[in-house]
Amino acid sequence: MLALKQVEFFYRAGQPVLEQVSLTLRPGEFVSIIGGNGSGKSTLALLMAGLQLPRRGHIHRENMQAGIVFQNPDDQFITTTVEDEIVFGMENIGLSREEMHQRLHEVLRAVQMEEYRQAQPDQLSGGQKQRVAIAAVLAMRPQLIIFDEATSMLDPQGRQQMMSILGELHRQGVTLVQITHHMEEALHAPRVLVLHEGHLVYDGLPSEAFRTLPLAEYGLQPPFAARMQLALGVDAPLTPDWKELIRAKWHTC
């Protein structure tokens, strides 16, 4: 379990980036965090991962080690091959060679990058780089993985592939936090947190958030599926697959 209680963070004597943020993240949850530019999303990610400490308030981690995948995978690559990149973290936590070899095969298979084992990371596509970054984190088997706008540099196909990977990790019981500015992606998570000017203004179902919140005031707009649902007048659960809404509309006609 990860619990934040009245957490505040600010850089030097400047304006607080986060104010009085309290939330609890339980094992196996999949949570999306959304908010406009400057709302404090990335700072919250760093605090959750333990890469920053709060200026005020408390963060409690109970048997939950965290890994983080950043927006630009190049920022976290330090070796010259995919294999070395994945092994590096495992070496630092003192795993045996046998265990590292087994985990290397497991994570490469999980992200569908087995054939790129000896490839140079800087020669891969954006989507492939993100897969390697995820594999490097997965290999250390953290209980919590945070994705800090990890799809922002990907094309639509790459984003779709990333969401498939997140869905599979969730089914495996990994605790996931996804920070995103793509509202459609937030619909994949059962729970969404909305930040605005450093305040946590919503914590609940994404469908309810997109239906009731003053999104424009928060620098956000509803996902395409939500706009289509409103235009069609469909009374059905909101889904990231807008084709489901069309089918629901067709069955009510």
Backbone as CSV, one residue per row, in Angstrom:
resi,resn,N_x,N_y,N_z,CA_x,CA_y,CA_z,C_x,C_y,C_z
1,MET,0.841,-1.193,0.000,0.000,0.000,0.000,0.884,1.254,0.000
2,LEU,0.444,2.274,-0.731,1.116,3.565,-0.759,0.112,4.619,-0.316
3,ALA,0.461,5.381,0.707,-0.466,6.381,1.244,0.229,7.731,1.339
4,LEU,-0.412,8.760,0.797,0.050,10.136,0.924,-0.931,10.875,1.823
5,LYS,-0.406,11.581,2.803,-1.259,12.299,3.744,-0.833,13.759,3.819
6,GLN,-1.720,14.624,3.305,-1.517,16.073,3.327,-0.125,16.450,2.814
7,VAL,0.238,15.885,1.688,1.556,16.108,1.106,1.609,17.464,0.404
8,GLU,2.701,18.186,0.661,2.959,19.446,-0.031,4.383,19.416,-0.579
9,PHE,4.553,20.072,-1.728,5.878,20.152,-2.326,6.020,21.486,-3.029
10,PHE,7.179,22.094,-2.852,7.488,23.341,-3.549,8.988,23.384,-3.786
11,TYR,9.392,24.111,-4.828,10.796,24.263,-5.161,11.307,25.570,-4.558
12,ARG,12.203,25.434,-3.598,12.760,26.572,-2.873,11.624,27.381,-2.248
13,ALA,11.611,28.691,-2.514,10.589,29.524,-1.871,9.464,29.879,-2.835
14,GLY,9.324,29.091,-3.869,8.336,29.419,-4.880,6.935,28.967,-4.532
15,GLN,6.052,29.096,-5.514,4.666,28.678,-5.367,4.591,27.165,-5.160
16,PRO,3.779,26.692,-4.212,3.655,25.241,-4.021,3.218,24.544,-5.306
17,VAL,3.878,23.423,-5.604,3.513,22.614,-6.768,2.374,21.666,-6.404
18,LEU,2.397,21.159,-5.176,1.341,20.308,-4.649,0.944,20.823,-3.271
19,GLU,-0.368,20.821,-3.005,-0.865,21.307,-1.721,-1.886,20.336,-1.151
20,GLN,-1.633,19.886,0.080,-2.575,19.089,0.851,-3.129,17.898,0.056
21,VAL,-2.239,17.162,-0.600,-2.656,15.999,-1.399,-2.670,14.759,-0.514
22,SER,-3.824,14.128,-0.433,-3.972,12.889,0.332,-4.635,11.835,-0.551
23,LEU,-4.059,10.648,-0.578,-4.648,9.552,-1.343,-4.019,8.242,-0.887
24,THR,-4.703,7.142,-1.184,-4.210,5.808,-0.867,-4.259,4.950,-2.126
25,LEU,-3.170,4.272,-2.400,-3.073,3.382,-3.551,-2.872,1.966,-3.029
26,ARG,-3.806,1.078,-3.366,-3.762,-0.290,-2.848,-3.148,-1.248,-3.873
27,PRO,-2.602,-2.362,-3.400,-1.971,-3.323,-4.307,-2.921,-3.788,-5.410
28,GLY,-2.398,-3.812,-6.636,-3.186,-4.286,-7.770,-4.040,-3.232,-8.441
29,GLU,-4.061,-2.008,-7.927,-4.871,-0.953,-8.545,-4.221,-0.439,-9.827
30,PHE,-5.073,0.087,-10.703,-4.639,0.755,-11.932,-5.285,2.136,-11.902
31,VAL,-4.445,3.162,-11.786,-4.932,4.528,-11.604,-4.333,5.423,-12.681
32,SER,-5.166,6.271,-13.271,-4.691,7.302,-14.191,-4.718,8.652,-13.479
33,ILE,-3.710,9.475,-13.768,-3.649,10.833,-13.227,-3.652,11.801,-14.395
34,ILE,-4.601,12.722,-14.384,-4.708,13.716,-15.451,-4.754,15.110,-14.839
35,GLY,-4.463,16.090,-15.665,-4.480,17.481,-15.228,-3.815,18.342,-16.279
36,GLY,-4.090,19.627,-16.244,-3.498,20.540,-17.208,-2.016,20.737,-16.973
37,ASN,-1.373,21.485,-17.870,0.050,21.777,-17.717,0.292,22.516,-16.404
38,GLY,1.324,22.075,-15.671,1.646,22.730,-14.419,0.775,22.340,-13.252
39,SER,-0.036,21.294,-13.417,-0.954,20.900,-12.342,-0.255,20.109,-11.239
40,GLY,0.968,19.616,-11.500,1.710,18.876,-10.484,1.799,17.387,-10.730
41,LYS,1.413,16.930,-11.919,1.370,15.486,-12.197,2.748,14.834,-12.081
42,SER,3.742,15.395,-12.762,5.065,14.780,-12.756,5.708,14.846,-11.373
43,THR,5.468,15.920,-10.654,5.994,16.014,-9.287,5.377,14.935,-8.410
44,LEU,4.092,14.698,-8.575,3.435,13.631,-7.816,4.033,12.276,-8.167
45,ALA,4.357,12.074,-9.440,4.985,10.809,-9.854,6.325,10.612,-9.155
46,LEU,7.138,11.667,-9.088,8.439,11.574,-8.441,8.306,11.280,-6.953
47,LEU,7.304,11.869,-6.324,7.066,11.616,-4.906,6.624,10.171,-4.682
48,MET,5.728,9.684,-5.533,5.268,8.300,-5.412,6.415,7.310,-5.587
49,ALA,7.328,7.646,-6.505,8.450,6.746,-6.795,9.564,6.858,-5.765
50,GLY,9.484,7.843,-4.882,10.529,8.034,-3.886,11.730,8.800,-4.397
51,LEU,11.605,9.469,-5.554,12.701,10.246,-6.119,12.711,11.679,-5.609
52,GLN,11.647,12.088,-4.945,11.576,13.362,-4.237,10.938,13.102,-2.874
53,LEU,11.240,13.973,-1.926,10.628,13.898,-0.603,9.688,15.078,-0.415
54,PRO,8.554,14.877,0.249,7.628,15.993,0.458,8.218,17.041,1.390
55,ARG,7.867,18.304,1.150,8.283,19.371,2.065,7.459,19.327,3.350
56,ARG,6.194,18.960,3.177,5.314,18.773,4.330,4.448,17.550,4.077
57,GLY,3.910,16.981,5.151,3.075,15.800,5.019,3.898,14.529,5.074
58,HIS,3.236,13.406,4.823,3.879,12.107,4.975,3.541,11.191,3.805
59,ILE,4.500,10.342,3.450,4.282,9.292,2.464,4.659,7.973,3.118
60,HIS,3.718,7.042,3.108,3.936,5.740,3.743,3.885,4.653,2.678
61,ARG,4.947,3.863,2.614,4.996,2.721,1.707,5.038,1.446,2.526
62,GLU,4.115,0.564,2.235,4.055,-0.706,2.943,4.326,-1.828,1.956
63,ASN,5.565,-2.328,1.976,5.961,-3.428,1.085,5.674,-3.109,-0.378
64,MET,5.980,-1.878,-0.790,5.711,-1.491,-2.178,6.913,-0.749,-2.748
65,GLN,7.795,-1.489,-3.423,8.889,-0.870,-4.139,8.365,-0.350,-5.476
66,ALA,8.910,0.779,-5.900,8.377,1.445,-7.089,9.420,1.523,-8.196
67,GLY,8.940,1.425,-9.446,9.745,1.690,-10.629,9.027,2.744,-11.448
68,ILE,9.784,3.484,-12.248,9.169,4.562,-13.027,9.674,4.527,-14.465
69,VAL,8.758,4.767,-15.398,9.071,4.877,-16.823,8.774,6.319,-17.225
70,PHE,9.795,7.024,-17.696,9.652,8.443,-17.982,9.117,8.693,-19.388
71,GLN,8.796,9.959,-19.628,8.245,10.382,-20.909,9.205,10.079,-22.058
72,ASN,10.476,10.365,-21.860,11.482,10.132,-22.897,12.386,8.986,-22.452
73,PRO,12.273,7.808,-23.051,13.080,6.668,-22.611,14.571,6.908,-22.736
74,ASP,15.000,7.771,-23.678,16.426,8.050,-23.827,17.023,8.617,-22.544
75,ASP,16.181,9.271,-21.731,16.676,9.869,-20.490,17.093,8.819,-19.466
76,GLN,16.635,7.563,-19.621,16.974,6.568,-18.626,17.833,5.431,-19.179
77,PHE,18.229,5.521,-20.459,19.126,4.525,-21.031,20.581,4.885,-20.713
78,ILE,21.360,3.886,-20.288,22.757,4.154,-19.937,23.726,3.146,-20.552
79,THR,23.218,2.117,-21.242,24.092,1.099,-21.835,23.924,1.082,-23.350
80,THR,24.621,0.154,-23.996,24.682,0.180,-25.461,23.878,-0.912,-26.148
81,THR,23.310,-1.852,-25.391,22.449,-2.868,-25.994,21.198,-3.042,-25.136
82,VAL,20.167,-3.570,-25.752,18.917,-3.824,-25.039,19.153,-4.777,-23.873
83,GLU,19.909,-5.840,-24.124,20.182,-6.818,-23.065,20.883,-6.163,-21.881
84,ASP,21.933,-5.386,-22.150,22.676,-4.744,-21.070,21.804,-3.768,-20.294
85,GLU,20.915,-3.084,-20.998,20.035,-2.123,-20.341,19.123,-2.817,-19.339
86,ILE,18.604,-3.969,-19.710,17.698,-4.697,-18.828,18.454,-5.344,-17.670
87,VAL,19.656,-5.840,-17.960,20.453,-6.521,-16.934,21.002,-5.532,-15.900
88,PHE,21.255,-4.297,-16.321,21.916,-3.319,-15.448,21.212,-3.165,-14.100
89,GLY,19.913,-2.982,-14.124,19.176,-2.809,-12.876,19.230,-4.044,-12.005
90,MET,19.156,-5.208,-12.633,19.199,-6.453,-11.865,20.559,-6.654,-11.205
91,GLU,21.626,-6.251,-11.897,22.959,-6.338,-11.294,23.049,-5.469,-10.045
92,ASN,22.416,-4.319,-10.099,22.497,-3.383,-8.983,21.714,-3.829,-7.759
93,ILE,20.768,-4.757,-7.936,20.062,-5.268,-6.766,20.589,-6.643,-6.361
94,GLY,21.704,-7.051,-6.977,22.434,-8.218,-6.519,21.866,-9.570,-6.885
95,LEU,21.177,-9.673,-8.025,20.633,-10.965,-8.433,21.738,-11.873,-8.978
96,SER,21.524,-13.167,-8.867,22.471,-14.128,-9.425,22.388,-14.112,-10.952
97,ARG,23.422,-14.626,-11.610,23.432,-14.664,-13.072,22.293,-15.525,-13.601
98,GLU,22.019,-16.620,-12.912,20.924,-17.495,-13.342,19.586,-16.778,-13.269
99,GLU,19.364,-16.052,-12.178,18.101,-15.321,-12.023,17.997,-14.202,-13.052
100,MET,19.082,-13.501,-13.290,19.059,-12.429,-14.286,18.757,-12.982,-15.674
101,HIS,19.355,-14.098,-16.013,19.138,-14.709,-17.333,17.668,-15.094,-17.502
102,GLN,17.080,-15.678,-16.460,15.679,-16.080,-16.534,14.756,-14.873,-16.681
103,ARG,15.012,-13.853,-15.860,14.157,-12.667,-15.926,14.322,-11.929,-17.244
104,LEU,15.533,-11.897,-17.780,15.773,-11.239,-19.064,14.875,-11.833,-20.137
105,HIS,14.824,-13.155,-20.218,13.969,-13.805,-21.214,12.495,-13.505,-20.947
106,GLU,12.097,-13.514,-19.686,10.695,-13.288,-19.339,10.225,-11.900,-19.767
107,VAL,11.020,-10.875,-19.450,10.560,-9.512,-19.738,10.654,-9.182,-21.216
108,LEU,11.658,-9.711,-21.912,11.722,-9.490,-23.356,10.514,-10.102,-24.051
109,ARG,10.107,-11.287,-23.579,8.921,-11.922,-24.138,7.664,-11.129,-23.789
110,ALA,7.613,-10.590,-22.579,6.428,-9.855,-22.132,6.186,-8.598,-22.959
111,VAL,7.276,-7.929,-23.395,7.117,-6.695,-24.180,7.361,-6.926,-25.668
112,GLN,7.467,-8.195,-26.060,7.615,-8.580,-27.463,8.846,-7.938,-28.114
113,MET,9.980,-8.035,-27.410,11.232,-7.468,-27.928,12.357,-8.503,-27.942
114,GLU,12.012,-9.789,-28.007,13.026,-10.845,-27.951,14.042,-10.750,-29.095
115,GLU,13.580,-10.402,-30.292,14.484,-10.365,-31.439,15.415,-9.152,-31.434
116,TYR,15.187,-8.225,-30.494,16.013,-7.012,-30.434,16.990,-7.047,-29.267
117,ARG,17.260,-8.226,-28.768,18.085,-8.377,-27.571,19.449,-7.708,-27.704
118,GLN,20.082,-7.817,-28.858,21.410,-7.246,-29.062,21.377,-5.904,-29.801
119,ALA,20.190,-5.361,-29.980,20.070,-4.079,-30.689,20.548,-2.923,-29.810
120,GLN,20.945,-1.834,-30.458,21.320,-0.626,-29.736,20.055,0.187,-29.455
121,PRO,19.818,0.590,-28.217,18.582,1.323,-27.893,18.375,2.574,-28.735
122,ASP,19.460,3.279,-29.071,19.287,4.526,-29.816,18.916,4.288,-31.281
123,GLN,18.920,3.026,-31.734,18.526,2.703,-33.095,17.085,2.213,-33.184
124,LEU,16.393,2.149,-32.056,15.021,1.646,-32.027,14.012,2.774,-32.259
125,SER,12.791,2.384,-32.608,11.718,3.367,-32.744,11.274,3.830,-31.362
126,GLY,10.461,4.883,-31.315,9.989,5.396,-30.032,9.221,4.354,-29.241
127,GLY,8.340,3.620,-29.922,7.564,2.589,-29.243,8.436,1.459,-28.728
128,GLN,9.450,1.070,-29.525,10.361,0.003,-29.100,11.197,0.447,-27.903
129,LYS,11.632,1.691,-27.910,12.391,2.213,-26.767,11.564,2.150,-25.489
130,GLN,10.298,2.525,-25.581,9.451,2.476,-24.393,9.276,1.039,-23.909
131,ARG,9.211,0.112,-24.825,9.096,-1.302,-24.432,10.340,-1.753,-23.663
132,VAL,11.503,-1.304,-24.138,12.739,-1.645,-23.439,12.766,-1.005,-22.054
133,ALA,12.348,0.248,-21.966,12.312,0.927,-20.670,11.388,0.195,-19.695
134,ILE,10.246,-0.261,-20.200,9.318,-1.024,-19.359,9.948,-2.340,-18.935
135,ALA,10.609,-3.020,-19.883,11.238,-4.300,-19.572,12.301,-4.147,-18.496
136,ALA,13.086,-3.059,-18.562,14.135,-2.834,-17.579,13.552,-2.658,-16.182
137,VAL,12.391,-2.009,-16.106,11.722,-1.838,-14.812,11.097,-3.157,-14.362
138,LEU,10.431,-3.848,-15.283,9.780,-5.116,-14.942,10.773,-6.143,-14.410
139,ALA,11.984,-6.127,-14.952,12.977,-7.128,-14.565,13.312,-7.063,-13.079
140,MET,13.149,-5.890,-12.469,13.432,-5.751,-11.038,12.210,-6.056,-10.176
141,ARG,11.086,-6.350,-10.848,9.850,-6.772,-10.192,9.385,-5.848,-9.068
142,PRO,9.226,-4.554,-9.366,8.670,-3.663,-8.358,7.178,-3.939,-8.180
143,GLN,6.656,-3.635,-7.015,5.222,-3.823,-6.787,4.404,-2.710,-7.439
144,LEU,5.050,-1.570,-7.697,4.376,-0.419,-8.284,5.192,0.083,-9.465
145,ILE,4.518,0.307,-10.601,5.171,0.919,-11.761,4.421,2.198,-12.119
146,ILE,5.167,3.286,-12.244,4.603,4.596,-12.574,5.031,4.958,-13.990
147,PHE,4.069,5.314,-14.810,4.328,5.735,-16.188,4.067,7.237,-16.280
148,ASP,5.138,8.021,-16.369,5.003,9.481,-16.386,4.932,9.973,-17.828
149,GLU,3.703,10.035,-18.356,3.449,10.462,-19.736,4.303,9.655,-20.715
150,ALA,4.360,8.348,-20.475,5.216,7.473,-21.269,4.727,7.285,-22.699
151,THR,3.501,7.715,-23.011,2.982,7.569,-24.377,2.994,8.878,-25.147
152,SER,3.458,9.962,-24.536,3.306,11.280,-25.157,4.114,11.427,-26.443
153,MET,5.200,10.658,-26.592,6.030,10.783,-27.789,5.731,9.711,-28.822
154,LEU,4.680,8.933,-28.591,4.367,7.819,-29.485,3.253,8.184,-30.454
155,ASP,3.226,7.496,-31.593,2.131,7.657,-32.543,0.930,6.850,-32.032
156,PRO,-0.247,7.015,-32.668,-1.438,6.306,-32.177,-1.255,4.800,-32.051
157,GLN,-0.556,4.179,-33.002,-0.332,2.738,-32.916,0.551,2.397,-31.713
158,GLY,1.592,3.204,-31.501,2.467,2.976,-30.359,1.737,3.143,-29.042
159,ARG,0.832,4.140,-28.971,0.053,4.339,-27.746,-0.878,3.155,-27.499
160,GLN,-1.475,2.655,-28.566,-2.363,1.503,-28.431,-1.598,0.283,-27.924
161,GLN,-0.393,0.084,-28.430,0.431,-1.036,-27.974,0.795,-0.878,-26.503
162,MET,1.117,0.353,-26.109,1.452,0.604,-24.701,0.270,0.304,-23.794
163,MET,-0.932,0.698,-24.207,-2.101,0.456,-23.378,-2.384,-1.044,-23.272
164,SER,-2.066,-1.792,-24.314,-2.219,-3.246,-24.245,-1.264,-3.841,-23.222
165,ILE,-0.033,-3.323,-23.186,0.942,-3.792,-22.208,0.478,-3.458,-20.788
166,LEU,-0.028,-2.242,-20.589,-0.517,-1.858,-19.264,-1.686,-2.744,-18.842
167,GLY,-2.568,-3.041,-19.793,-3.702,-3.901,-19.471,-3.258,-5.286,-19.032
168,GLU,-2.240,-5.831,-19.698,-1.728,-7.147,-19.337,-1.048,-7.113,-17.967
169,LEU,-0.286,-6.059,-17.693,0.345,-5.925,-16.377,-0.698,-5.837,-15.272
170,HIS,-1.774,-5.118,-15.541,-2.856,-5.005,-14.557,-3.479,-6.364,-14.293
171,ARG,-3.686,-7.145,-15.345,-4.257,-8.482,-15.171,-3.322,-9.388,-14.369
172,GLN,-2.036,-9.108,-14.433,-1.068,-9.894,-13.672,-0.956,-9.447,-12.221
173,GLY,-1.664,-8.375,-11.869,-1.668,-7.919,-10.481,-0.667,-6.842,-10.145
174,VAL,0.041,-6.289,-11.161,0.981,-5.205,-10.906,0.198,-3.924,-10.614
175,THR,0.638,-3.163,-9.630,0.026,-1.885,-9.312,0.546,-0.843,-10.292
176,LEU,-0.354,-0.117,-10.938,0.022,0.805,-12.008,-0.506,2.209,-11.746
177,VAL,0.346,3.186,-12.005,-0.060,4.594,-12.032,0.343,5.144,-13.388
178,GLN,-0.638,5.640,-14.127,-0.371,6.182,-15.457,-0.698,7.668,-15.467
179,ILE,0.320,8.488,-15.695,0.113,9.924,-15.854,0.033,10.202,-17.346
180,THR,-1.043,10.832,-17.772,-1.262,11.002,-19.198,-1.967,12.317,-19.498
181,HIS,-1.703,12.848,-20.690,-2.486,13.986,-21.166,-3.420,13.565,-22.297
182,HIS,-3.458,12.269,-22.592,-4.420,11.725,-23.555,-5.641,11.227,-22.774
183,MET,-6.742,11.932,-22.893,-7.911,11.621,-22.076,-8.469,10.231,-22.391
184,GLU,-8.310,9.778,-23.646,-8.794,8.444,-23.991,-8.094,7.361,-23.161
185,GLU,-6.818,7.583,-22.864,-6.072,6.602,-22.092,-6.593,6.503,-20.661
186,ALA,-7.072,7.606,-20.122,-7.583,7.595,-18.752,-8.790,6.685,-18.611
187,LEU,-9.503,6.437,-19.704,-10.684,5.575,-19.655,-10.319,4.107,-19.454
188,HIS,-9.060,3.750,-19.672,-8.652,2.356,-19.495,-8.511,1.989,-18.019
189,ALA,-8.324,2.982,-17.171,-8.120,2.724,-15.742,-9.446,2.774,-14.999
190,PRO,-9.645,1.923,-14.004,-10.874,1.951,-13.212,-10.988,3.187,-12.321
191,ARG,-9.853,3.865,-12.092,-9.842,5.004,-11.171,-9.011,6.130,-11.764
192,VAL,-9.494,7.354,-11.636,-8.758,8.498,-12.162,-8.621,9.567,-11.077
193,LEU,-7.453,10.176,-11.028,-7.189,11.314,-10.158,-7.028,12.542,-11.041
194,VAL,-7.652,13.645,-10.646,-7.549,14.888,-11.410,-6.843,15.925,-10.546
195,LEU,-5.741,16.469,-11.069,-4.996,17.525,-10.387,-5.259,18.862,-11.065
196,HIS,-5.373,19.907,-10.255,-5.536,21.263,-10.789,-4.811,22.221,-9.864
197,GLU,-3.792,22.880,-10.432,-3.003,23.866,-9.678,-2.516,23.295,-8.345
198,GLY,-2.053,22.048,-8.386,-1.469,21.435,-7.212,-2.441,20.801,-6.249
199,HIS,-3.730,20.883,-6.546,-4.748,20.309,-5.665,-5.359,19.070,-6.310
200,LEU,-5.625,18.067,-5.502,-6.359,16.891,-5.970,-7.839,17.230,-5.914
201,VAL,-8.444,17.437,-7.093,-9.829,17.917,-7.139,-10.826,16.798,-7.419
202,TYR,-10.334,15.623,-7.779,-11.249,14.502,-8.043,-10.504,13.194,-7.881
203,ASP,-11.198,12.204,-7.328,-10.664,10.862,-7.163,-11.834,9.898,-7.286
204,GLY,-11.939,9.217,-8.436,-13.077,8.330,-8.622,-13.111,7.724,-10.007
205,LEU,-14.312,7.398,-10.461,-14.495,6.760,-11.765,-14.218,7.746,-12.896
206,PRO,-13.489,7.313,-13.940,-13.241,8.233,-15.054,-14.516,8.661,-15.772
207,SER,-15.479,7.754,-15.922,-16.719,8.114,-16.612,-17.450,9.225,-15.873
208,GLU,-17.432,9.173,-14.547,-18.082,10.211,-13.747,-17.318,11.529,-13.834
209,ALA,-15.990,11.435,-13.873,-15.173,12.646,-13.988,-15.482,13.391,-15.279
210,PHE,-15.557,12.656,-16.391,-15.787,13.305,-17.676,-17.232,13.762,-17.845
211,ARG,-18.115,13.242,-16.994,-19.521,13.645,-17.073,-19.844,14.848,-16.191
212,THR,-19.142,15.007,-15.070,-19.569,16.003,-14.077,-18.576,17.135,-13.836
213,LEU,-17.314,16.939,-14.126,-16.326,17.957,-13.765,-16.314,19.120,-14.760
214,PRO,-15.963,20.332,-14.296,-15.781,21.472,-15.220,-14.414,21.364,-15.893
215,LEU,-14.302,20.469,-16.846,-13.010,20.117,-17.420,-12.288,21.310,-18.038
216,ALA,-13.031,22.191,-18.701,-12.401,23.345,-19.346,-11.680,24.221,-18.326
217,GLU,-12.240,24.338,-17.131,-11.599,25.129,-16.081,-10.285,24.503,-15.634
218,TYR,-10.143,23.208,-15.830,-8.930,22.505,-15.434,-7.953,22.339,-16.593
219,GLY,-8.241,22.972,-17.727,-7.376,22.853,-18.888,-7.481,21.519,-19.586
220,LEU,-8.627,20.848,-19.442,-8.843,19.533,-20.027,-10.058,19.556,-20.938
221,GLN,-10.175,18.548,-21.776,-11.385,18.360,-22.559,-11.760,16.885,-22.521
222,PRO,-13.051,16.582,-22.615,-13.460,15.177,-22.539,-12.904,14.381,-23.710
223,PRO,-12.686,13.088,-23.522,-12.207,12.254,-24.632,-13.247,12.166,-25.731
224,PHE,-12.792,11.748,-26.898,-13.683,11.636,-28.053,-14.887,10.757,-27.737
225,ALA,-14.671,9.657,-27.021,-15.766,8.740,-26.703,-16.840,9.431,-25.877
226,ALA,-16.428,10.306,-24.948,-17.400,11.018,-24.122,-18.191,12.018,-24.960
227,ARG,-17.528,12.691,-25.879,-18.228,13.647,-26.747,-19.200,12.923,-27.675
228,MET,-18.775,11.752,-28.162,-19.655,10.972,-29.031,-20.858,10.455,-28.244
229,GLN,-20.629,10.027,-27.011,-21.727,9.529,-26.191,-22.783,10.618,-26.003
230,LEU,-22.319,11.844,-25.753,-23.244,12.958,-25.586,-23.991,13.244,-26.884
231,ALA,-23.273,13.228,-28.012,-23.905,13.526,-29.304,-24.926,12.466,-29.684
232,LEU,-24.637,11.197,-29.369,-25.542,10.102,-29.731,-26.685,9.946,-28.733
233,GLY,-26.518,10.522,-27.546,-27.537,10.337,-26.523,-27.614,8.919,-26.004
234,VAL,-26.450,8.248,-25.928,-26.394,6.850,-25.495,-26.261,6.780,-23.982
235,ASP,-27.156,6.055,-23.354,-27.085,5.823,-21.915,-26.414,4.476,-21.677
236,ALA,-25.077,4.483,-21.727,-24.300,3.246,-21.582,-22.994,3.596,-20.900
237,PRO,-22.338,2.607,-20.281,-21.048,2.880,-19.642,-20.054,3.445,-20.644
238,LEU,-19.304,4.469,-20.212,-18.323,5.082,-21.088,-17.152,4.131,-21.289
239,THR,-16.717,3.998,-22.519,-15.660,3.051,-22.864,-14.668,3.730,-23.792
240,PRO,-13.383,3.355,-23.748,-12.427,3.935,-24.686,-12.671,3.507,-26.130
241,ASP,-13.439,2.448,-26.332,-13.766,1.979,-27.674,-15.068,2.638,-28.122
242,TRP,-14.947,3.709,-28.924,-16.136,4.453,-29.346,-17.060,3.605,-30.222
243,LYS,-16.519,2.520,-30.815,-17.370,1.647,-31.623,-18.428,0.958,-30.765
244,GLU,-18.102,0.721,-29.482,-19.079,0.135,-28.559,-20.274,1.061,-28.380
245,LEU,-20.017,2.362,-28.384,-21.112,3.325,-28.238,-22.031,3.288,-29.457
246,ILE,-21.441,3.153,-30.643,-22.254,3.065,-31.854,-23.120,1.814,-31.819
247,ARG,-22.534,0.695,-31.381,-23.301,-0.553,-31.286,-24.420,-0.403,-30.269
248,ALA,-24.129,0.290,-29.138,-25.164,0.501,-28.125,-26.290,1.366,-28.678
249,LYS,-25.927,2.375,-29.463,-26.930,3.239,-30.081,-27.779,2.435,-31.077
250,TRP,-27.122,1.576,-31.854,-27.815,0.788,-32.868,-28.844,-0.130,-32.218
251,HIS,-28.491,-0.737,-31.066,-29.393,-1.681,-30.408,-30.596,-0.994,-29.763
252,THR,-30.471,0.315,-29.517,-31.612,1.027,-28.914,-32.541,1.618,-29.944
253,CYS,-32.124,1.575,-31.185,-32.980,2.157,-32.243,-34.081,1.187,-32.661
